[in-house]
């Protein structure tokens, strides 16, 4: 089946007359690779079709806003997982899960607290020590009593899960 596209210009001769000779979805399923052949010069070139995402702004604690940056989150998660048995594949999956949740949120603005909670929920599934490390930075514990209160809540949650299982 051949598709004709009037607006995609040939990278060699700038003609708008070309046909799609092959289409493939990438591994993540978020873009389509199309091999095209120019009907004027006969040369082939590749184009990519992706869904245009609405940019998400992160509202920080001080009220300032910045564009969502998955690399910034990844650096924080890597730091929390340092010297822990957490693979880069697992870290990438955490970032993908957060990005997926953000893309399903209808708001164009999300608080940094919401992002932190999403990351913590994913980390908790993988490694509790990394989860606590991330929480310590993210929650900005002011003193040991605040940290101990957090740990007590975590312990209570874990023991209630054990009771349900047992």
N, CA, C and O of each residue as an XYZ file, in Angstrom:
664
protein
N       0.847     -1.181      0.000
C       0.000      0.000      0.000
C       0.891      1.242      0.000
O       1.797      1.345      0.827
N       0.657      2.159     -0.886
C       1.451      3.379     -0.985
C       0.634      4.560     -0.486
O      -0.542      4.702     -0.818
N       1.276      5.407      0.318
C       0.642      6.632      0.797
C       1.366      7.811      0.182
O       2.594      7.816      0.084
N       0.622      8.782     -0.221
C       1.222      9.986     -0.778
C       1.061     11.121      0.210
O       0.011     11.274      0.835
N       2.102     11.909      0.344
C       2.075     13.012      1.284
C       2.508     14.266      0.556
O       3.608     14.311      0.004
N       1.680     15.264      0.543
C       1.946     16.487     -0.209
C       2.946     17.416      0.489
O       3.654     18.161     -0.187
N       3.018     17.389      1.809
C       3.774     18.413      2.515
C       5.171     17.988      2.951
O       6.012     18.853      3.198
N       5.445     16.716      3.054
C       6.779     16.261      3.462
C       7.716     16.469      2.291
O       7.569     15.827      1.251
N       8.682     17.364      2.455
C       9.590     17.687      1.352
C      10.785     16.752      1.330
O      11.296     16.346      2.374
N      11.216     16.422      0.139
C      12.411     15.607     -0.065
C      13.616     16.377      0.467
O      13.772     17.566      0.190
N      14.464     15.695      1.230
C      15.640     16.351      1.797
C      16.708     16.611      0.741
O      17.646     17.368      0.993
N      16.585     16.003     -0.429
C      17.582     16.158     -1.490
C      17.196     17.241     -2.504
O      18.018     18.080     -2.873
N      15.910     17.207     -2.956
C      15.519     18.149     -4.011
C      14.369     19.082     -3.597
O      13.964     19.940     -4.382
N      13.849     18.926     -2.393
C      12.776     19.765     -1.832
C      11.422     19.584     -2.502
O      10.516     20.390     -2.289
N      11.272     18.557     -3.293
C       9.981     18.280     -3.919
C       9.010     17.781     -2.847
O       9.403     17.077     -1.917
N       7.752     18.154     -2.991
C       6.727     17.694     -2.056
C       6.067     16.402     -2.482
O       5.201     15.887     -1.775
N       6.466     15.865     -3.640
C       5.874     14.633     -4.149
C       6.733     13.435     -3.753
O       7.830     13.240     -4.276
N       6.214     12.639     -2.821
C       6.932     11.434     -2.399
C       5.927     10.397     -1.952
O       4.757     10.696     -1.714
N       6.409      9.174     -1.843
C       5.543      8.098     -1.387
C       6.218      7.374     -0.233
O       7.445      7.313     -0.144
N       5.391      6.828      0.648
C       5.894      6.041      1.769
C       6.058      4.606      1.278
O       5.105      3.997      0.793
N       7.282      4.066      1.408
C       7.536      2.702      0.946
C       7.585      1.705      2.107
O       7.466      0.499      1.891
N       7.760      2.202      3.339
C       7.811      1.312      4.501
C       7.517      2.126      5.761
O       7.999      3.250      5.901
N       6.727      1.561      6.677
C       6.430      2.201      7.965
C       6.647      1.192      9.081
O       6.246      0.033      8.975
N       7.282      1.644     10.141
C       7.497      0.782     11.307
C       7.333      1.591     12.576
O       7.758      2.743     12.659
N       6.705      0.964     13.569
C       6.567      1.582     14.887
C       7.829      1.265     15.679
O       8.330      0.142     15.626
N       8.351      2.263     16.423
C       9.558      1.999     17.211
C       9.244      1.089     18.397
O       8.077      0.818     18.681
N      10.284      0.614     19.090
C      10.120     -0.353     20.176
C       9.227      0.161     21.300
O       8.445     -0.604     21.866
N       9.332      1.442     21.628
C       8.529      2.008     22.711
C       7.083      2.278     22.288
O       6.218      2.516     23.131
N       6.832      2.239     20.990
C       5.479      2.459     20.491
C       5.060      3.920     20.479
O       3.870      4.221     20.392
N       6.032      4.839     20.566
C       5.658      6.248     20.626
C       6.041      7.045     19.379
O       5.869      8.264     19.349
N       6.557      6.369     18.352
C       6.816      7.056     17.087
C       6.783      6.049     15.935
O       6.921      4.841     16.126
N       6.595      6.594     14.747
C       6.558      5.768     13.539
C       7.683      6.237     12.626
O       7.825      7.430     12.359
N       8.470      5.298     12.158
C       9.556      5.560     11.209
C       9.017      5.266      9.817
O       8.495      4.181      9.562
N       9.146      6.231      8.924
C       8.660      6.033      7.563
C       9.812      6.209      6.566
O      10.520      7.216      6.595
N       9.988      5.221      5.689
C      10.936      5.332      4.575
C      10.137      5.899      3.408
O       9.082      5.376      3.050
N      10.646      6.956      2.830
C       9.960      7.626      1.739
C      10.831      7.629      0.486
O      12.060      7.597      0.553
N      10.158      7.669     -0.645
C      10.867      7.774     -1.913
C      10.336      8.994     -2.653
O       9.130      9.139     -2.854
N      11.250      9.866     -3.054
C      10.879     11.072     -3.781
C      10.464     10.680     -5.201
O      11.181      9.942     -5.876
N       9.326     11.164     -5.649
C       8.833     10.844     -6.987
C       9.517     11.684     -8.059
O       9.398     11.389     -9.248
N      10.233     12.730     -7.647
C      10.930     13.579     -8.608
C      12.366     13.089     -8.849
O      12.763     12.854     -9.990
N      13.155     12.935     -7.742
C      14.570     12.567     -7.923
C      14.836     11.077     -7.675
O      15.916     10.583     -8.000
N      13.862     10.357     -7.102
C      14.000      8.919     -6.888
C      14.797      8.523     -5.657
O      14.937      7.332     -5.378
N      15.322      9.490     -4.913
C      16.104      9.169     -3.716
C      15.177      8.864     -2.553
O      14.031      9.309     -2.506
N      15.713      8.087     -1.611
C      14.941      7.708     -0.423
C      15.440      8.452      0.810
O      16.626      8.756      0.935
N      14.513      8.735      1.711
C      14.856      9.374      2.975
C      13.894      8.888      4.052
O      12.860      8.291      3.753
N      14.245      9.149      5.301
C      13.461      8.677      6.435
C      12.826      9.858      7.153
O      13.450     10.906      7.320
N      11.588      9.679      7.574
C      10.925     10.673      8.409
C      10.361      9.950      9.633
O      10.162      8.736      9.620
N      10.111     10.718     10.677
C       9.564     10.159     11.911
C       8.308     10.923     12.287
O       8.252     12.150     12.201
N       7.312     10.175     12.702
C       6.054     10.771     13.136
C       5.897     10.479     14.617
O       5.927      9.321     15.034
N       5.729     11.532     15.413
C       5.535     11.359     16.853
C       4.315     12.138     17.305
O       3.882     13.073     16.631
N       3.775     11.762     18.420
C       2.660     12.480     19.011
C       3.213     13.738     19.659
O       4.204     13.685     20.388
N       2.581     14.855     19.397
C       3.028     16.097     20.008
C       2.447     16.176     21.413
O       1.231     16.212     21.602
N       3.334     16.201     22.383
C       2.914     16.259     23.774
C       2.842     17.699     24.239
O       3.668     18.533     23.867
N       1.844     17.976     25.054
C       1.729     19.301     25.642
C       2.796     19.394     26.737
O       2.859     18.523     27.605
N       3.628     20.426     26.709
C       4.671     20.513     27.729
C       4.071     20.673     29.123
O       3.104     21.407     29.324
N       4.668     19.971     30.070
C       4.212     20.039     31.450
C       5.163     20.944     32.221
O       6.382     20.791     32.144
N       4.597     21.881     32.962
C       5.400     22.751     33.811
C       5.353     22.232     35.240
O       4.300     21.829     35.734
N       6.496     22.248     35.890
C       6.602     21.828     37.274
C       6.560     23.075     38.141
O       7.358     23.994     37.957
N       5.626     23.105     39.090
C       5.529     24.212     40.029
C       6.353     23.822     41.252
O       6.013     22.878     41.966
N       7.432     24.554     41.485
C       8.346     24.233     42.571
C       7.824     24.797     43.897
O       6.864     25.567     43.922
N       8.462     24.407     44.981
C       8.029     24.840     46.319
C       7.971     26.358     46.461
O       7.091     26.889     47.138
N       8.904     27.048     45.825
C       8.954     28.509     45.949
C       7.980     29.217     44.997
O       7.933     30.446     44.953
N       7.199     28.428     44.233
C       6.223     28.998     43.312
C       6.744     29.202     41.903
O       5.969     29.496     40.993
N       8.045     29.050     41.709
C       8.597     29.192     40.359
C       8.206     27.984     39.519
O       7.812     26.942     40.041
N       8.324     28.149     38.221
C       7.944     27.081     37.291
C       9.113     26.764     36.370
O       9.883     27.642     35.980
N       9.223     25.474     36.032
C      10.228     25.055     35.061
C       9.664     23.892     34.262
O       8.763     23.188     34.718
N      10.199     23.699     33.072
C       9.762     22.595     32.212
C      10.138     21.270     32.853
O      11.171     21.153     33.512
N       9.290     20.281     32.652
C       9.588     18.939     33.144
C      10.844     18.438     32.455
O      10.967     18.513     31.232
N      11.778     17.925     33.252
C      13.046     17.434     32.726
C      13.297     16.028     33.271
O      13.724     15.876     34.416
N      13.036     14.998     32.460
C      13.226     13.631     32.940
C      14.667     13.337     33.352
O      14.898     12.494     34.219
N      15.638     14.020     32.745
C      17.041     13.790     33.099
C      17.332     14.258     34.528
O      18.131     13.645     35.235
N      16.687     15.331     34.942
C      16.872     15.833     36.302
C      16.343     14.812     37.312
O      16.976     14.554     38.335
N      15.190     14.241     37.018
C      14.614     13.213     37.884
C      15.523     11.984     37.904
O      15.771     11.400     38.959
N      16.004     11.611     36.752
C      16.865     10.428     36.654
C      18.114     10.597     37.519
O      18.532      9.663     38.203
N      18.708     11.794     37.485
C      19.898     12.034     38.314
C      19.581     11.840     39.797
O      20.375     11.252     40.531
N      18.423     12.334     40.238
C      18.021     12.182     41.634
C      17.786     10.730     42.009
O      18.166     10.295     43.096
N      17.160      9.982     41.114
C      16.889      8.570     41.377
C      18.197      7.778     41.391
O      18.383      6.906     42.240
N      19.093      8.074     40.467
C      20.397      7.391     40.447
C      21.136      7.637     41.759
O      21.732      6.721     42.325
N      21.092      8.869     42.235
C      21.759      9.208     43.497
C      21.161      8.403     44.657
O      21.892      7.893     45.506
N      19.838      8.293     44.685
C      19.174      7.541     45.756
C      19.490      6.050     45.683
O      19.476      5.360     46.703
N      19.773      5.555     44.489
C      20.009      4.118     44.278
C      21.493      3.752     44.291
O      21.853      2.599     44.054
N      22.353      4.736     44.570
C      23.796      4.486     44.583
C      24.146      3.353     45.547
O      23.672      3.319     46.683
N      24.981      2.429     45.078
C      25.462      1.280     45.851
C      24.319      0.376     46.337
O      24.431     -0.291     47.365
N      23.231      0.373     45.580
C      22.083     -0.486     45.867
C      21.887     -1.428     44.680
O      22.343     -1.123     43.578
N      21.221     -2.562     44.881
C      21.020     -3.509     43.772
C      19.882     -3.100     42.836
O      18.951     -3.869     42.598
N      19.975     -1.871     42.308
C      18.965     -1.348     41.399
C      19.652     -1.117     40.056
O      20.657     -0.410     39.978
N      19.102     -1.719     38.997
C      19.714     -1.626     37.669
C      19.285     -0.334     36.964
O      18.283      0.286     37.322
N      20.063      0.049     35.961
C      19.693      1.219     35.148
C      18.369      0.968     34.429
O      17.596      1.897     34.198
N      18.116     -0.276     34.082
C      16.836     -0.616     33.446
C      15.675     -0.309     34.391
O      14.650      0.224     33.967
N      15.836     -0.645     35.662
C      14.790     -0.352     36.644
C      14.613      1.152     36.823
O      13.491      1.642     36.950
N      15.725      1.878     36.833
C      15.659      3.335     36.968
C      14.953      3.938     35.752
O      14.122      4.834     35.895
N      15.284      3.449     34.568
C      14.620      3.935     33.352
C      13.120      3.654     33.392
O      12.317      4.466     32.930
N      12.750      2.508     33.943
C      11.323      2.172     34.049
C      10.607      3.109     35.027
O       9.442      3.451     34.826
N      11.307      3.519     36.080
C      10.727      4.488     37.023
C      10.449      5.796     36.288
O       9.366      6.368     36.405
N      11.434      6.258     35.533
C      11.288      7.513     34.789
C      10.157      7.393     33.772
O       9.349      8.312     33.635
N      10.093      6.268     33.058
C       9.014      6.041     32.089
C       7.648      6.050     32.775
O       6.691      6.620     32.250
N       7.558      5.418     33.948
C       6.284      5.377     34.678
C       5.842      6.780     35.072
O       4.663      7.116     34.960
N       6.781      7.599     35.532
C       6.458      8.979     35.912
C       6.029      9.774     34.678
O       5.041     10.506     34.724
N       6.766      9.631     33.581
C       6.411     10.332     32.342
C       5.026      9.919     31.860
O       4.242     10.752     31.406
N       4.734      8.627     31.962
C       3.425      8.111     31.530
C       2.311      8.706     32.390
O       1.271      9.113     31.871
N       2.531      8.755     33.705
C       1.531      9.347     34.593
C       1.340     10.822     34.279
O       0.214     11.320     34.284
N       2.433     11.523     34.006
C       2.334     12.945     33.683
C       1.586     13.176     32.375
O       0.828     14.139     32.254
N       1.794     12.303     31.403
C       1.111     12.481     30.121
C      -0.393     12.220     30.238
O      -1.173     12.695     29.413
N      -0.791     11.477     31.248
C      -2.215     11.209     31.439
C      -2.894     12.256     32.320
O      -4.121     12.285     32.423
N      -2.094     13.117     32.953
C      -2.640     14.199     33.770
C      -3.133     15.284     32.823
O      -2.433     15.658     31.881
N      -4.312     15.778     33.068
C      -4.886     16.772     32.171
C      -4.326     18.172     32.409
O      -4.410     19.029     31.530
N      -3.759     18.407     33.583
C      -3.208     19.717     33.901
C      -1.882     19.927     33.194
O      -1.115     18.984     33.000
N      -1.617     21.156     32.813
C      -0.331     21.487     32.213
C       0.688     21.846     33.282
O       1.875     21.994     32.992
N       0.223     21.987     34.525
C       1.113     22.283     35.638
C       0.946     21.213     36.717
O      -0.168     20.853     37.095
N       2.073     20.724     37.196
C       2.089     19.698     38.231
C       3.077     20.165     39.289
O       4.127     20.717     38.958
N       2.752     19.949     40.548
C       3.668     20.392     41.602
C       4.841     19.434     41.730
O       4.739     18.254     41.394
N       5.943     19.955     42.216
C       7.116     19.104     42.441
C       6.788     18.042     43.492
O       7.364     16.954     43.482
N       5.859     18.363     44.401
C       5.436     17.384     45.409
C       4.748     16.190     44.756
O       4.961     15.052     45.173
N       3.934     16.433     43.746
C       3.267     15.340     43.036
C       4.287     14.462     42.320
O       4.183     13.236     42.333
N       5.272     15.101     41.695
C       6.327     14.350     41.000
C       7.097     13.504     42.017
O       7.349     12.322     41.784
N       7.464     14.111     43.136
C       8.196     13.388     44.177
C       7.420     12.193     44.684
O       7.992     11.125     44.904
N       6.117     12.364     44.873
C       5.278     11.250     45.333
C       5.229     10.120     44.307
O       5.234      8.943     44.668
N       5.181     10.488     43.022
C       5.178      9.475     41.957
C       6.486      8.675     41.985
O       6.478      7.448     41.888
N       7.590      9.382     42.119
C       8.901      8.723     42.153
C       9.002      7.819     43.375
O       9.459      6.680     43.278
N       8.571      8.334     44.527
C       8.648      7.538     45.758
C       7.809      6.268     45.652
O       8.229      5.205     46.108
N       6.637      6.375     45.055
C       5.771      5.195     44.903
C       6.468      4.131     44.058
O       6.388      2.941     44.362
N       7.150      4.562     42.998
C       7.860      3.614     42.132
C       9.091      3.039     42.833
O       9.354      1.840     42.734
N       9.842      3.880     43.536
C      11.037      3.413     44.249
C      10.691      2.418     45.346
O      11.417      1.451     45.574
N       9.581      2.666     46.020
C       9.165      1.802     47.122
C       8.929      0.367     46.648
O       9.157     -0.584     47.397
N       8.475      0.216     45.410
C       8.233     -1.108     44.835
C       9.533     -1.865     44.579
O       9.561     -3.096     44.590
N      10.617     -1.108     44.348
C      11.878     -1.718     43.919
C      12.872     -1.913     45.060
O      13.431     -2.998     45.218
N      13.096     -0.857     45.863
C      14.128     -0.921     46.896
C      13.804      0.064     48.011
O      13.793      1.274     47.790
N      13.542     -0.447     49.200
C      13.126      0.405     50.323
C      14.220      1.367     50.779
O      13.921      2.490     51.185
N      15.468      0.950     50.718
C      16.564      1.837     51.128
C      16.662      3.029     50.171
O      16.825      4.167     50.612
N      16.565      2.772     48.881
C      16.582      3.857     47.887
C      15.384      4.776     48.091
O      15.483      5.994     47.941
N      14.259      4.174     48.433
C      13.045      4.931     48.713
C      13.278      5.889     49.878
O      12.925      7.065     49.794
N      13.871      5.391     50.964
C      14.128      6.219     52.140
C      15.154      7.310     51.814
O      15.007      8.452     52.251
N      16.177      6.962     51.058
C      17.183      7.962     50.661
C      16.541      9.087     49.862
O      16.783     10.266     50.119
N      15.718      8.703     48.887
C      15.062      9.716     48.062
C      14.146     10.572     48.928
O      14.117     11.794     48.785
N      13.398      9.931     49.826
C      12.477     10.655     50.702
C      13.220     11.645     51.589
O      12.731     12.747     51.837
N      14.394     11.260     52.066
C      15.167     12.133     52.947
C      15.530     13.445     52.244
O      15.496     14.509     52.862
N      15.875     13.372     50.968
C      16.214     14.582     50.213
C      14.947     15.309     49.793
O      14.833     16.524     49.956
N      13.996     14.556     49.252
C      12.769     15.142     48.727
C      11.928     15.799     49.820
O      11.417     16.902     49.625
N      11.782     15.150     50.940
C      10.952     15.684     52.033
C      11.699     16.718     52.883
O      11.101     17.374     53.735
N      12.983     16.859     52.652
C      13.811     17.834     53.359
C      13.610     17.764     54.873
O      13.190     18.735     55.503
N      13.913     16.618     55.435
C      13.773     16.451     56.877
C      14.612     17.502     57.600
O      15.801     17.656     57.319
N      13.992     18.218     58.525
C      14.666     19.311     59.226
C      15.534     18.817     60.371
O      16.548     19.428     60.710
N      15.118     17.693     60.966
C      15.870     17.159     62.100
C      15.603     15.665     62.211
O      14.822     15.102     61.444
N      16.259     15.034     63.172
C      16.154     13.581     63.336
C      14.748     13.158     63.737
O      14.301     12.081     63.342
N      14.037     13.978     64.514
C      12.683     13.590     64.945
C      11.723     13.522     63.751
O      10.856     12.649     63.705
N      11.873     14.438     62.787
C      11.038     14.405     61.582
C      11.335     13.141     60.784
O      10.426     12.478     60.284
N      12.616     12.822     60.674
C      13.023     11.618     59.958
C      12.496     10.368     60.670
O      11.988      9.453     60.021
N      12.616     10.328     62.006
C      12.136      9.169     62.766
C      10.619      9.018     62.652
O      10.113      7.898     62.589
N       9.898     10.126     62.624
C       8.441     10.060     62.441
C       8.106      9.450     61.081
O       7.186      8.640     60.967
N       8.856      9.843     60.053
C       8.666      9.265     58.720
C       8.941      7.763     58.749
O       8.171      6.971     58.205
N      10.047      7.384     59.388
C      10.405      5.965     59.480
C       9.344      5.177     60.241
O       9.044      4.037     59.883
N       8.774      5.775     61.288
C       7.719      5.106     62.075
C       6.492      4.866     61.191
O       5.881      3.799     61.248
N       6.136      5.858     60.380
C       5.008      5.711     59.452
C       5.284      4.595     58.453
O       4.411      3.782     58.153
N       6.508      4.570     57.947
C       6.901      3.523     57.010
C       6.819      2.156     57.673
O       6.294      1.207     57.090
N       7.336      2.058     58.885
C       7.311      0.791     59.621
C       5.872      0.341     59.894
O       5.551     -0.838     59.746
N       5.012      1.278     60.289
C       3.601      0.946     60.547
C       2.924      0.435     59.283
O       2.145     -0.516     59.334
N       3.218      1.064     58.153
C       2.644      0.626     56.875
C       3.111     -0.779     56.518
O       2.328     -1.601     56.042
N       4.394     -1.048     56.754
C       4.934     -2.372     56.449
C       4.349     -3.435     57.365
O       4.016     -4.530     56.911
N       4.220     -3.124     58.655
C       3.687     -4.123     59.583
C       2.210     -4.383     59.334
O       1.741     -5.505     59.527
N       1.470     -3.362     58.909
C       0.048     -3.598     58.593
C      -0.090     -4.475     57.345
O      -1.033     -5.259     57.237
N       0.846     -4.344     56.406
C       0.830     -5.216     55.221
C       1.156     -6.650     55.634
O       0.542     -7.593     55.135
N       2.119     -6.819     56.541
C       2.486     -8.151     57.011
C       1.313     -8.815     57.711
O       1.096    -10.016     57.554
N       0.545     -8.033     58.494
C      -0.621     -8.579     59.185
C      -1.673     -9.070     58.194
O      -2.306    -10.105     58.406
N      -1.851     -8.317     57.114
C      -2.833     -8.699     56.097
C      -2.418     -9.980     55.383
O      -3.257    -10.812     55.036
N      -1.095    -10.129     55.166
C      -0.584    -11.326     54.486
C      -0.661    -12.531     55.397
O      -1.066    -13.609     54.962
N      -0.278    -12.370     56.656
C      -0.190    -13.466     57.609
C      -1.471    -13.844     58.189
O      -1.531    -14.759     59.010
